[in-house]
Amino acid sequence: MSLHGRLAALGLLVWALTAEAAPKITVAPITGDKRSQVQSQISAALCRTYTCVPSSRVFTKKKPDWKKIQSAQVQGLLVGGVAKAKSGKGKEVQLSWLNKPGKAAQSWSFPLTQAGKLTSSSLQTLGTDVGNLASAGPLLEAGVGAVGAVAAGTMSTTPPTTTPGALAPGVSTTAPLEPLPLPVTPTPPPPGEKTLADTPVAVDAGANQGLEAPRHQWRFAVELGADFLNRDLSYGNNTSLKPYSVGLFIAPHARLELFPLAFFSDGFFAGIGLFGDYAFSVGLKSSNGSLDNKGTSYSRWQAGLEWRMRFAKDSDFAIVPFYAYSKYKFLTDGDPQGVGFANLPQYSIWGHKFGLRVDIPVVGGFWIIVGGDYLLWKTTALAVQDSSGVSSSSYSGKSSGFEAELGFHIQLVGPLSLRIFGSYSSTSFTFDENPPAGSATDRYLGGRAMLRLQF
């Protein structure tokens, strides 16, 4: 064969070898990986670089079949399972590399995050070590073929023995062939960072042990802000009582949340907690259309129990039923029995609140919050002064109310966020026939802005 023919044949061989150069591996199903999160992470990281052969092609009755493995030219198997961490905290995935019957060539133990996933550093370490193992497996030593040798970058540099005159004059018979590179060079670990090749069974060499994974249930939270409210008190079938309205007033507002179980877990029951909040007016005055201004006080506080039920462990989406003991006051003289405006009811009532809220994460630290509740007021009488402003009578009856709000949670930095709500509430008081009165409707329309620290 002429020199040109030999070079053309060599070029075709090199092209064919390069096309098949990616080492073949098998990632076996990870036991204990209920949602296949770890399996998906490992497959996504390794199968971009190597040719992944399905385990069904190299296993027989759920066991590695080495005849099939050699026939498929698979360089090794990655097997393992998820189990409780040896440290007693959380879970870990234990992996082994098999390239011949018997003892594993290398083993790893990687801690999982609270979301049940591998860290990016663990995946990088695993990819680097698998690259080294797949390039030097015993199947290559047994002579899988030139394809495996090219994949490992170890093609022999010793020229074949030829008879004199087999090559054209001037062509060297001792010139070494350049070894072909790996198709993808594994990313080396950062300087100074040990790989799990150095520590076969240990914690993740690249994991930051001081960094806690994101929690989806906070332990406690504090909010400080203000309510911006409009009040309108009106009546039905009644002309003897005085209506009341105020365009806008501001009430400082504070809220506290505590979730004791969240100190021990981040699971379904970690969302059971206690809460309390308090709002009160500052410098509020009322006028009867004259210079007769009277000091006025507004306050509303509640304390109760809520349960942030999260049905997806790795999501902040939550349905939150809650109960609270609630008390509400709006007094034009600071005391229901004091001197106020004639024929104006003095509200000082308490009752039980039953509600439901939904936390809807949209993207990143931005949520939509929708809530509503029903109020069963237990107070059965309102104090109403006569025209002299001295004596008063009680209008008895029964009352109930409802509240609704729509808000947004905006993450600012670290544990600090901003919550903005629009709100509406209405309390209905139906009076008894003695004295004849009818009904009263007490409405509030406004909003709330709160800075929130959440840990």
N, C-alpha and C positions, 0 to 999 in steps of 0.2 A: 504494500500500500504506500502511496506517495506521502511525502511530508504533509502536504495540505490535507490529504484525506485523514491522516492520523490526527492532525490538529482539529479538524471538523468533528471527528468522532469524540475526541476528548472534550470539546466544547459541549456537544450534546449530552455527554455523561454528566458533566458539571451542572448543566441546566436541570437535568432530571433529578440529580441529587439534591440541588438547592430547593427545588419545588417540593421535595418531601422532607425538608430539613427539620421541621418543628418536631421535637420529641413528643411521644405519645404518653399520656398519663391517664389514670382513672381516679375520679373522686367518688368514693363509695358513699352511700347514704349515711348521714350522721345520725346515730341513734340518740333519742331523747330530745331531738330538735323539733319540737311539736309543730312549729309554724314554718319550718325549713328556712329560718332566717340565716343561721350560720352556714348552712349548705349553699344558699344562694350567694352569700358574700364570697365564700371560697371559690365557687365555680366561676363567678364573675371576675375574680382577681386572677385566677390561673388559666382559664380557658381562652383568655385573650392572647396568651403567650404560647401555650402548648395545645396540642391536639388532644382533646378530651374524648376518650373512648367510653361509651356507656358501660356501667358495671354489669348490665345484663349480658354483655358479650364476653366477659372474662370471669364471671362467677358461675358456679354450679351448685345448686341447692344452698344459696346464700354464703358460699365459701369460695375463696380465690381458687381458680383452676389454672395452675401454672402452665399447662400445655396450651390453653387458650391464650394466656397472657403472652407466652413466647410467640405463638402464631400471629397474634395481633400486633407484635412488636411494641408492646407497652413497656415503658421503662420502669414503672412502679405504680403502686396503689397508695392512695391517701385514705386512711380509715380512721374512725374515731367516734366519739360520743360526747354528749353534754351530761355533766354530773355536778353534784354539789362540790363546791370548792374545798380543797383540803384544809384551807385556813378556817373553814366554818362560816365564812361570810360570802353570800352570793353563790353564783355558779361559774363553772369553767368548762372549756371544751378541751378534751384530751385527744390528741392526734398522733398517728404513727405512720411512717413511710415504710412500705413493704416492697422489696425488690427481689426477694427470694424466700423460699419456705423457711420457717423458723423465726428467729429473733428479728425484730424491726431494726432497720438501718438507723433510724432516728425517731425520737418521740418529742412531743411538745405538750405544754400545758398553758393555755391562754385564759386569763380571766375574762368573763363577759361583763358588759355594762348592765345596768339595771333594766335596760330595754331588751336584754338578751342577745346582744350583738357583739362582734369583734371590733376592737379599735382599729383605726387605720394603720397604726404602728405595728400591731400584731399581724395584719395582712401583709404588710411590707416585709416583715421578718420571715413569715411563712413563704412568701413568694421567692425571696432570695435563697432560702435554704432548699426549697424544692428545686430551684434552678440548678444549684450545685449537685444535688442528688440525682436529678434526671440526666445530667450530663456525664455521670460517672457510675452508672448502675452496672451490675454484674452481667446484664443481658448484652451489653456492649462488649464486655470481655469475652463472652462466649461466642462472639461473632455473629451478631444479628445481621450485619451487612454494612455496606458502605453508607447507606442512608443514615443508620445510627451513628456511624463514625463521623460523618459530616456534621450531624446535629451536635455532637459533642465537641467538634472542632479538633479532633485527634486523628485525622487521616494520615496514614503512614507517609513519612518523607523519604523512605528508602526506595530508590528507583527499581523497577522490575529488572530481572536478569534478562539480557537480550544477547543474541548471537551477533558476532561482528558483522557489520554492514547492514544490520537491520534498520538503522536510522541513517538518514542522509548525512553526508560528510559535513562536519562543522557543528553538528548538534550534540551537546554534552549529554552523556549518559549518567551524570552524577548530580545534575541540577535538582535541588529539592523543590517539591511542590509546596506552595504557600498553604497553610491550613485555612480552611474556610471558617468565617466567624459564625457564632451562634446567631440564629435569626433575630432574637431579641435579647439584649444584655440585661440581666436582672439588675434592678436598682440597688446599689450597695447601701448599707445602713449608714446613718450620719456618723461623722467622726467621733470616736470615743464610745459608741454604743455597741454593746455586745449583742450578738445574735444568739438564738436558741441552739445553734450548732455548738456553741461554747458551753451553754447551760441546758442540757437536754430536757430536764424536767424542772421548771422553775416558773416564777411569775413572768408575765410578759415583759421582755427586756425594754420595750419601747413605751410601755404604758405609764402614764403619770399616776402613781398610786395616791397622790394627794388631791386629785381632781375628782369630785363626785359627779356621776352621771346626772343629766337633767332629771329633776323630780317633777312629777305631774300632780302631786298633791303637796301643797305647802304645809308647814307646821303651824305657823301663825302669821298674821298680817295685821297691819295698823293703817288706818286711813284718816286723813285730816283734810277738811275742805269746808264747803258751805252749800246750803240750799238757797235757791232763788225762787221765791214763791209768790203766787197771787191767790188771794182768798175771796170767795164769793159765797155769802150766806143768804139763802132765799127761802120762801115758804110757799106751800100749796094750800089753797082754801083757808087763808088766814090773813087778816088785815090788822090784827092787834099787835103783833110782834114786829120789831124793827129789823129791817134787812141790814147787811153789813158787807162792805167790800174794801179791799186794800189792793192797790195796783201792783206794788212790788215791795217785798221786804226780804232781808237777808238773814239767814240763821246759820251760824257756825255749826259744823257737824263733825263728829268723831265716831269711828267704828273700830272694833277689835274682833278678831277671829282667832280661835285656838282649836287645833286638831291634835289631840293627845296621841291617837294611834299612829299618826304620821311620823312620830319620833322613832317608831319601830319598823314601819313598812311603808310601801308606796302602793299597796294593793287596793282592792275594792272597798274594804272597810276602813281604810285610812282616811276616807272622806267624811267620816262622822265627826262633827265638831260643834263647838259652842260659839255663839256670837252675841254681840251687844252693840247698840249704837245710841247716840244721844244728839239731839239738835235743839237749839234754843235761840230765841231772838235777842238782839242787842239794840237798845235805844228805840224800840218800836213805840209809837204813840198813835192814838185814835182821836178823831175829831167828829163833832156832831154838826159840822157846817158852820162853826163859830170858833171863837178863840178858846172854847172849852176843851182843851186837849187833855186827855187822860192817859196815864202810863198804861201800857199794854204789854202783856207777856205771852209768848208762844213757846211751848216746849213739846217735844215728842221723844219718847225713849222706848226701847224694846230690848228684850233679851230672850234668847231661845236656843234651839237646837236645829242643825241642818245636816244633810247628808249629800255630799257631792258624789253621786253614783257615776263612776266612769266604767263603761262596758268594754272599752278598748284600752288595754293597759298602757299603750304607748301614745295615747291621745289625751289632750286636755278637754275634749268634748265631755260635758257632764250634764246630767239632769239632776236638779237639786230641789227636793222637797224640804220644806222647813216649817217650823212652828215657833211662835214667839208670844210672850206676854207683852202687851203694848199699853202704853198710857199716853193720853193726848190732852193738852190744855190750851185754851185760848181765852184769856181773861182781860177785860178792859180796866180792871182795878186791882189786879193782883190777888183777889180773893173772891170766890163765888158769892160770899155774903157781904162783901164790901159795897162801896158806893160806886156804881158804874152808870152807864147810860140806861135810861128808862126803857123797859120792854125789850132789852137786848139780852138773849140767853148767854150765860157764862158756861163755856164748855170745859168740863173737867171730868173726863170719862176714861174707863179702862176696859180691856177686853182681851180676847184671844185671836191670834192671827194664824191662818193656815195658807201656805203659799207654795208656789212652784217657780223655779228659775231654770233657765237653760243657758249654759255657757257654750258658745259656738266659736271655736278657733277658726280663723279664716286663713291667715298667712303669718308666719313668724310670730311676733308678739302682739298681733292684732286680733281681738275677739269681738264678737257681737254678743250682748247679754240681753235676754228677754225674760221678763218676770211679771208675775201677777199674784195677788193674794185676796183672800176674803177675811173680813174682820167681823167678829161677833162681839159687839160691845155689850158688856154686862151692866153698865150704868143705866138705870131706869128713870132718872129724873134730871132735869136741867133747871138751875136756879135762874129766875127772871125777876128783875127789880120793877117796882112800880114807878109812877111818874115822879114821886117825891125822892126817889133814889135812896130811901131809907129801908123800908120793909121790902121783902121779896117773897115770892111764891115759887113753888116747884111745879114744873110741867112734867108730869110722868108719862111714860110710854116705853117704847122699845126701839133699838137702833141697830143698824148693821152698816157695813161699808165694803168697798173694794178699792184696790190700788193696782196700777199697772205702770210699768216702766220699760224703756228701751234705752240701752246704753252701749258704750264702746270702751273696751280696754285697750290701751295703747302702751306698749312697753317702751320706756325711755332709755334707761341704762341700768345694768345690773338688776338689783331687786326693786328698783323704783319704776313705777308706772303711773299713768294718768287714767282715771275713769270719769267719763262724762255721761250723764243720764238725762233723759227727758221723762217727766213723771206726771201722773194724773191720779187723783184720789177723790172719792165721793162718799160722804157719810149721810145716811138718811135716818131721820128720827121721826117716828110716827107717834103723835101724842094721843093720849086717851081722851075720852069725851069730856072729862071733868078736870080742868076747865076746857071748854070746846076750843080746839086750836087747829087741828089738821096735821100738817107735817112740815118738817124743815129739811133742807138739803144744804150740806156744807161741802163746798168743792175747793180743791186746791189744784192749780195748774202751774207747772214750773220745771225746774231742773236741779241738777246737782253736779258739782265738780269736785273731785277728790284726788289728792296725791296719795299713792299707796306704796307702802313698803311690805314686801312679801318674801318670807324666808322658808 
